[in-house]
Amino acid sequence: MDPLDLCKAFFDTADDDNDDEDEDALAIATIFALGLEHGKQRRINRRNTHRLYLTRPQLMKNPRLGTPWQVLFESRSDRAFITTMGVDCDTFFKILEDGFSRSWNTTPIPRYDVEKVAVPRIHRRSLDAAGALGLVLHYLNSTMRETSLQQIFAIIPTTVSRYLRFALDILLDVLRRTHAARVAWPQSHDEFTELSDLIVARHSLLEGAFGFIDGLNLPVHTSSDPAIENATYNGWLHAHFVSSVLTFSPKGLIIACRLNAPGSWHDAKVAQGIFDKLRKDTPDGFFLVADTAFPRGARTIEGKIRAPLKQGQRLPSDPVKRAEVERFNRQLLSCRQAAEWGMRTLQGSFGRLRLPLDIGDDKARARLLEICVRLHNVRTTLVGINQIRNTYEPIWKDAEDDNMWDHFGDMLVTEIHAHDRVSRFHSDYSGEVVA
């Protein structure tokens, strides 16, 4: 019976002549309790119509048997691994062997009701170490919603969230100890010369150029805190961002970076640490190539960042010198495209960076950015950046049309989700890996 009907029946049957205070107090308490229960149930009913999520009955029964992830994993297909996780089979298993498996199997998953020194019950976990690494790489390399991850790995929403946080921490710890993932500035004159020779082989006039530098703005959610909201707002782009500056070598590696700065900061402020490296740790005669809009730093590093001429900039009146300047400028203009290539590689490989990042958790955002940078170097070193570009980029473009890349800055988040190549890889799952 409805609580309100029950209350009405109570009064209908009550003795009109009974003025006993105890019975009146009991009636009031009963009405109050029933009203609270009725209101609670109505709120639950309204909320359930809007909360859309998967529970265990809607997922495959056993997360370790016959799921889309298990089929992909058992295929041992480099093409499938790179398309969905960005690494080939050898690199995937190297990360497992370098400490990911050990940490996953020996560390308890953080929970409020579990002690840090507790013995992990790995047989009770929905995913083994390989499944956890697959989950986090799917997450990083895609823009898919967590609902898709739940279907691919057959785990419920709370498990997805808990496993992602835990696996991201483990992955970052492993990458920090992996040589291929290091972010390292050249240490000797010979190293600078080697990098410069790679550039000179294509741009003969750029002797001394050893890398490319540019800024990267990544979207973030708007904060309710006015101070944070103001700090992340970029007036030039009219949106909220976190800013980073990255330096690429001609080998495709990131050799220096400054990450997770407020979007309102100018690139010159974000790049101070890199400017210090140019001043203290870079021999004379070597320089980075930048875009025209990128700041060149103070006089102390004058000539160590070079960019194409700005429109309207005065040229020498002497025809010979003018021709020399124009030839040098054309090669700078061609060379600086490598920085844009590097930025596109980073965002193209790690789809999670194309979605607005969490403005409320600085540490989680910094962790995500560092993992992406280090994984980029792992992919470059172990998978081979040329192999990715020449062999596997066409696969990505088949799943993500070029028009999306040309205009993805203007797209809504829902459209970015819809174009995700990883979720589309799994969308036709019928018991076999679909590529």
C-alpha positions as CSV (number, residue, x, y, z in Angstrom):
1,M,0.0,0.0,0.0
2,D,1.2,3.5,-0.8
3,P,2.5,5.3,2.4
4,L,0.1,8.2,2.0
5,D,-2.9,5.8,1.7
6,L,-1.7,4.0,4.8
7,C,-1.6,7.3,6.7
8,K,-5.1,8.1,5.6
9,A,-6.4,4.7,6.7
10,F,-4.7,5.2,10.0
11,F,-6.8,8.4,10.6
12,D,-10.0,6.9,9.3
13,T,-9.9,4.1,11.8
14,A,-8.7,6.3,14.7
15,D,-11.2,7.0,17.5
16,D,-12.4,10.6,17.1
17,D,-12.9,11.0,20.9
18,N,-9.4,9.7,21.8
19,D,-7.3,12.7,22.9
20,D,-4.5,10.6,24.4
21,E,-1.2,12.5,23.8
22,D,0.8,9.3,23.4
23,E,-1.3,8.1,20.6
24,D,-1.2,11.6,18.9
25,A,2.6,11.6,19.2
26,L,2.8,8.1,17.7
27,A,0.5,9.1,14.8
28,I,2.8,12.1,14.0
29,A,5.9,10.0,14.2
30,T,4.3,7.4,11.9
31,I,3.3,10.0,9.3
32,F,6.8,11.5,9.4
33,A,8.6,8.2,8.9
34,L,6.3,7.0,6.2
35,G,6.6,10.4,4.4
36,L,10.4,10.2,4.5
37,E,10.3,6.6,3.1
38,H,7.9,7.6,0.4
39,G,10.0,10.6,-0.7
40,K,13.2,8.5,-0.7
41,Q,11.6,5.9,-3.0
42,R,10.3,8.5,-5.4
43,R,13.7,10.1,-5.7
44,I,15.3,6.7,-6.4
45,N,12.7,6.0,-9.0
46,R,13.3,9.3,-10.7
47,R,17.1,8.9,-10.5
48,N,17.1,5.4,-12.1
49,T,15.4,6.7,-15.2
50,H,18.4,9.0,-15.8
51,R,21.3,6.9,-14.6
52,L,22.4,4.6,-17.4
53,Y,25.0,2.1,-16.6
54,L,25.7,-1.6,-17.0
55,T,25.5,-4.2,-14.3
56,R,26.7,-7.7,-14.2
57,P,23.6,-9.4,-15.8
58,Q,24.2,-7.2,-18.9
59,L,27.8,-8.2,-19.3
60,M,29.6,-11.5,-20.1
61,K,29.7,-13.8,-17.1
62,N,33.4,-14.4,-16.9
63,P,35.8,-11.4,-17.6
64,R,38.6,-13.9,-18.1
65,L,36.9,-16.1,-20.7
66,G,35.7,-15.3,-24.2
67,T,35.5,-11.5,-23.9
68,P,36.4,-9.2,-26.8
69,W,39.6,-8.4,-25.0
70,Q,40.5,-12.1,-24.5
71,V,39.9,-12.8,-28.2
72,L,42.2,-9.8,-29.2
73,F,44.8,-10.8,-26.7
74,E,44.9,-14.4,-27.9
75,S,45.2,-13.3,-31.5
76,R,48.8,-12.0,-30.8
77,S,48.3,-9.7,-33.8
78,D,50.7,-6.7,-34.0
79,R,48.2,-5.0,-36.2
80,A,45.4,-5.4,-33.7
81,F,47.5,-4.5,-30.7
82,I,48.8,-1.3,-32.4
83,T,45.4,-0.3,-33.6
84,T,43.8,-0.6,-30.2
85,M,46.7,-0.1,-27.7
86,G,49.4,1.7,-29.7
87,V,52.1,-0.9,-29.1
88,D,53.0,-4.2,-30.8
89,C,53.0,-7.5,-29.0
90,D,56.7,-7.5,-28.1
91,T,56.4,-4.1,-26.5
92,F,53.2,-5.1,-24.6
93,F,54.9,-8.1,-23.1
94,K,58.1,-6.1,-22.4
95,I,56.0,-3.7,-20.2
96,L,54.5,-6.6,-18.4
97,E,57.9,-8.2,-17.8
98,D,59.6,-4.9,-16.7
99,G,57.5,-4.8,-13.6
100,F,53.9,-4.3,-14.4
101,S,52.9,-8.0,-13.8
102,R,54.9,-8.1,-10.5
103,S,53.3,-4.9,-9.2
104,W,49.8,-5.9,-10.2
105,N,50.2,-9.3,-8.6
106,T,51.9,-8.2,-5.3
107,T,50.2,-4.9,-4.5
108,P,46.7,-4.7,-3.0
109,I,44.3,-2.4,-4.9
110,P,43.8,0.7,-2.8
111,R,40.4,0.6,-1.0
112,Y,39.2,2.3,2.2
113,D,38.4,-1.1,3.7
114,V,41.7,-2.8,2.8
115,E,45.1,-2.2,4.6
116,K,48.1,-1.3,2.4
117,V,50.0,-4.2,3.7
118,A,47.3,-6.7,3.0
119,V,48.0,-9.8,0.9
120,P,46.4,-9.3,-2.6
121,R,43.9,-12.0,-3.6
122,I,44.8,-12.0,-7.3
123,H,42.6,-15.0,-8.0
124,R,39.6,-12.9,-7.0
125,R,40.4,-10.1,-9.4
126,S,38.3,-9.7,-12.6
127,L,41.5,-9.2,-14.7
128,D,45.0,-10.5,-14.6
129,A,48.0,-8.3,-15.2
130,A,47.8,-8.5,-19.0
131,G,44.1,-7.6,-18.8
132,A,44.8,-4.6,-16.6
133,L,47.5,-3.4,-18.9
134,G,45.2,-3.9,-21.9
135,L,42.5,-1.9,-20.1
136,V,44.7,1.1,-19.4
137,L,46.2,1.1,-22.9
138,H,42.7,1.0,-24.4
139,Y,41.7,3.9,-22.2
140,L,44.8,6.0,-23.1
141,N,44.6,5.3,-26.9
142,S,40.9,6.0,-27.3
143,T,38.2,8.5,-26.8
144,M,35.6,5.8,-25.9
145,R,33.3,6.1,-23.0
146,E,33.8,3.8,-20.0
147,T,30.7,1.9,-21.1
148,S,32.6,0.6,-24.0
149,L,35.5,-0.5,-21.8
150,Q,32.9,-2.4,-19.6
151,Q,31.7,-4.3,-22.6
152,I,35.1,-5.1,-24.0
153,F,36.5,-6.3,-20.7
154,A,33.2,-7.5,-19.1
155,I,33.7,-5.6,-15.8
156,I,31.2,-3.3,-14.0
157,P,31.6,0.5,-13.7
158,T,33.1,0.6,-10.2
159,T,35.7,-2.0,-11.2
160,V,36.7,-0.1,-14.3
161,S,37.3,3.1,-12.3
162,R,39.2,1.3,-9.6
163,Y,41.4,-0.7,-12.0
164,L,42.2,2.3,-14.1
165,R,43.5,4.4,-11.2
166,F,45.5,1.5,-9.9
167,A,46.9,0.4,-13.3
168,L,47.8,4.0,-14.3
169,D,49.9,4.3,-11.1
170,I,51.7,1.0,-11.8
171,L,52.3,1.9,-15.5
172,L,53.9,5.3,-14.6
173,D,56.2,3.6,-12.1
174,V,57.3,1.1,-14.7
175,L,57.8,3.7,-17.4
176,R,60.0,5.8,-15.1
177,R,62.3,2.8,-14.8
178,T,62.3,1.9,-18.5
179,H,65.2,3.2,-20.6
180,A,63.2,3.5,-23.7
181,A,60.7,5.8,-21.9
182,R,63.2,8.3,-20.6
183,V,63.0,12.0,-21.6
184,A,66.7,13.0,-22.0
185,W,68.5,16.1,-23.3
186,P,71.6,15.3,-25.4
187,Q,74.6,15.0,-23.1
188,S,77.6,15.4,-25.3
189,H,78.8,17.4,-28.3
190,D,78.8,14.3,-30.3
191,E,75.1,13.6,-29.5
192,F,74.1,17.2,-30.6
193,T,76.2,16.7,-33.8
194,E,74.5,13.4,-34.6
195,L,71.0,14.9,-34.3
196,S,72.1,18.0,-36.3
197,D,73.4,15.7,-39.1
198,L,70.0,14.1,-39.4
199,I,68.4,17.4,-40.0
200,V,71.1,18.7,-42.3
201,A,70.7,15.6,-44.5
202,R,67.3,17.0,-45.5
203,H,67.8,20.7,-44.9
204,S,71.4,21.5,-45.9
205,L,71.4,25.1,-44.7
206,L,70.2,24.3,-41.1
207,E,73.6,23.2,-39.7
208,G,73.4,23.2,-35.9
209,A,69.6,22.5,-35.7
210,F,69.1,19.5,-33.4
211,G,65.4,19.5,-32.6
212,F,62.0,21.2,-32.8
213,I,60.0,23.0,-30.1
214,D,56.4,24.0,-29.8
215,G,53.6,24.5,-27.4
216,L,50.6,22.3,-26.9
217,N,47.2,23.3,-25.4
218,L,44.9,20.6,-24.2
219,P,41.2,21.2,-23.3
220,V,40.1,21.0,-19.7
221,H,36.7,21.1,-17.9
222,T,35.7,24.5,-16.5
223,S,36.3,24.8,-12.8
224,S,33.7,26.2,-10.4
225,D,36.6,27.9,-8.5
226,P,37.0,31.4,-10.0
227,A,40.7,31.4,-9.4
228,I,41.3,28.1,-11.3
229,E,38.7,29.1,-13.9
230,N,40.7,32.3,-14.6
231,A,44.1,30.6,-14.6
232,T,43.0,28.0,-17.2
233,Y,41.3,30.5,-19.5
234,N,43.2,31.2,-22.7
235,G,42.1,34.6,-24.0
236,W,43.7,34.0,-27.4
237,L,41.8,30.8,-28.0
238,H,38.7,31.8,-25.9
239,A,38.6,28.4,-24.0
240,H,40.0,26.6,-21.0
241,F,43.3,24.7,-21.4
242,V,46.4,23.3,-19.7
243,S,49.5,24.3,-21.5
244,S,52.7,22.3,-22.2
245,V,55.8,22.8,-24.2
246,L,57.6,19.8,-25.9
247,T,60.9,19.4,-27.7
248,F,61.3,16.7,-30.3
249,S,64.5,15.3,-31.7
250,P,64.8,14.4,-35.4
251,K,64.6,10.7,-34.2
252,G,61.0,11.4,-33.1
253,L,61.8,11.3,-29.4
254,I,60.6,13.9,-26.9
255,I,63.9,15.1,-25.3
256,A,62.4,17.8,-23.0
257,C,59.0,18.9,-21.9
258,R,57.2,21.1,-19.4
259,L,53.7,19.8,-18.7
260,N,50.4,20.7,-17.0
261,A,50.8,24.5,-16.7
262,P,47.7,26.8,-16.5
263,G,46.3,27.7,-19.9
264,S,46.6,31.4,-19.3
265,W,50.4,31.2,-19.1
266,H,52.5,32.3,-22.1
267,D,54.7,29.7,-23.8
268,A,57.7,31.7,-22.6
269,K,56.8,31.1,-19.0
270,V,55.9,27.5,-19.5
271,A,59.2,26.8,-21.3
272,Q,61.5,28.3,-18.7
273,G,63.0,24.9,-17.8
274,I,63.8,24.2,-21.5
275,F,65.3,27.7,-21.9
276,D,67.6,26.9,-19.0
277,K,68.8,23.7,-20.8
278,L,69.5,25.8,-23.9
279,R,71.5,28.3,-21.9
280,K,73.5,25.8,-19.6
281,D,73.5,22.5,-21.4
282,T,73.6,23.3,-25.1
283,P,76.9,24.0,-26.9
284,D,77.3,27.1,-29.0
285,G,76.2,26.8,-32.6
286,F,73.3,24.4,-31.9
287,F,69.6,25.6,-31.9
288,L,66.0,24.4,-31.9
289,V,63.6,25.2,-34.8
290,A,60.2,26.7,-33.8
291,D,57.1,28.2,-35.2
292,T,57.0,32.0,-35.9
293,A,54.7,32.6,-33.0
294,F,56.9,30.7,-30.4
295,P,58.9,33.0,-28.1
296,R,62.7,33.0,-28.6
297,G,63.6,33.6,-24.9
298,A,65.8,36.2,-23.4
299,R,69.1,37.5,-24.8
300,T,71.0,34.8,-22.8
301,I,69.8,32.2,-25.4
302,E,69.7,34.5,-28.4
303,G,70.2,32.4,-31.6
304,K,69.3,29.1,-29.9
305,I,65.7,29.1,-31.1
306,R,65.2,30.0,-34.7
307,A,61.9,30.4,-36.6
308,P,60.8,31.4,-40.1
309,L,60.5,35.1,-40.9
310,K,57.3,36.9,-39.8
311,Q,55.1,38.4,-42.4
312,G,56.3,41.9,-43.3
313,Q,59.7,41.4,-41.7
314,R,62.4,43.5,-43.4
315,L,64.8,41.7,-45.7
316,P,68.3,42.8,-46.8
317,S,68.4,45.2,-49.7
318,D,71.3,43.4,-51.3
319,P,69.9,40.8,-53.8
320,V,72.5,38.1,-52.9
321,K,72.0,38.4,-49.2
322,R,68.2,38.5,-49.7
323,A,68.3,35.3,-51.7
324,E,70.4,33.6,-49.0
325,V,67.9,34.7,-46.3
326,E,65.0,33.5,-48.3
327,R,66.6,30.1,-48.9
328,F,67.4,29.7,-45.2
329,N,63.8,30.8,-44.4
330,R,62.3,28.3,-46.7
331,Q,64.2,25.5,-45.1
332,L,63.2,26.7,-41.6
333,L,59.6,26.8,-42.8
334,S,59.8,23.2,-44.0
335,C,61.7,21.9,-41.0
336,R,59.4,23.4,-38.4
337,Q,56.6,21.2,-39.7
338,A,58.2,18.4,-37.7
339,A,57.1,20.0,-34.5
340,E,53.5,20.0,-35.7
341,W,53.9,16.4,-36.8
342,G,55.1,15.5,-33.3
343,M,52.1,17.2,-31.7
344,R,49.7,15.5,-34.0
345,T,51.4,12.1,-33.3
346,L,50.9,12.6,-29.6
347,Q,47.3,13.6,-29.8
348,G,46.5,11.1,-32.6
349,S,48.1,8.2,-30.7
350,F,46.6,9.1,-27.3
351,G,42.9,9.8,-28.0
352,R,42.3,10.6,-24.3
353,L,44.2,13.9,-24.8
354,R,41.5,15.0,-27.2
355,L,38.9,15.0,-24.5
356,P,38.6,17.7,-21.8
357,L,40.8,16.7,-18.9
358,D,39.7,16.7,-15.3
359,I,40.3,20.2,-13.9
360,G,39.7,19.0,-10.3
361,D,42.6,16.6,-9.9
362,D,46.0,18.1,-10.7
363,K,48.0,15.0,-9.8
364,A,45.9,12.7,-12.0
365,R,46.2,15.1,-14.9
366,A,50.0,15.4,-14.5
367,R,50.2,11.6,-14.2
368,L,48.2,11.1,-17.5
369,L,50.4,13.6,-19.4
370,E,53.6,12.1,-18.2
371,I,52.5,8.6,-19.1
372,C,51.6,9.7,-22.6
373,V,54.9,11.4,-23.1
374,R,56.9,8.4,-21.9
375,L,54.7,6.0,-23.9
376,H,55.3,8.1,-27.0
377,N,59.1,7.5,-26.5
378,V,58.5,3.8,-25.9
379,R,56.5,3.5,-29.2
380,T,59.1,5.5,-31.1
381,T,62.0,3.4,-29.8
382,L,60.5,-0.1,-29.7
383,V,57.8,0.0,-32.3
384,G,59.4,2.5,-34.7
385,I,57.9,5.8,-35.5
386,N,58.5,5.3,-39.3
387,Q,56.7,2.0,-39.1
388,I,53.8,3.5,-37.4
389,R,53.5,6.4,-39.8
390,N,54.0,4.4,-43.0
391,T,52.3,1.2,-42.1
392,Y,49.7,1.8,-39.5
393,E,48.6,5.4,-39.9
394,P,46.6,4.4,-43.0
395,I,44.7,2.0,-40.7
396,W,43.8,4.8,-38.4
397,K,42.8,7.1,-41.2
398,D,40.4,4.3,-42.5
399,A,38.7,4.5,-39.1
400,E,38.9,8.2,-38.6
401,D,38.4,10.2,-41.8
402,D,40.7,13.1,-42.6
403,N,37.9,15.6,-42.2
404,M,37.9,14.9,-38.5
405,W,41.6,15.7,-38.2
406,D,41.2,18.9,-40.2
407,H,38.4,20.2,-38.0
408,F,38.7,18.2,-34.7
409,G,39.4,21.4,-32.8
410,D,35.9,22.6,-33.6
411,M,34.2,19.3,-32.8
412,L,31.9,18.5,-29.8
413,V,33.0,15.9,-27.3
414,T,30.1,13.6,-28.5
415,E,31.5,13.8,-32.0
416,I,35.0,12.9,-30.8
417,H,33.5,9.9,-29.0
418,A,31.8,8.8,-32.2
419,H,35.0,8.9,-34.3
420,D,37.0,6.8,-31.9
421,R,38.9,4.2,-33.8
422,V,39.4,1.7,-30.9
423,S,35.7,1.4,-30.1
424,R,35.0,1.0,-33.8
425,F,37.6,-1.8,-33.9
426,H,35.6,-3.7,-31.4
427,S,32.1,-2.7,-32.5
428,D,31.7,-5.6,-34.9
429,Y,32.8,-8.1,-32.4
430,S,31.3,-11.5,-33.2
431,G,33.7,-14.0,-31.7
432,E,36.7,-12.9,-33.8
433,V,39.0,-10.0,-33.9
434,V,37.7,-7.5,-36.4
435,A,40.2,-5.0,-37.9
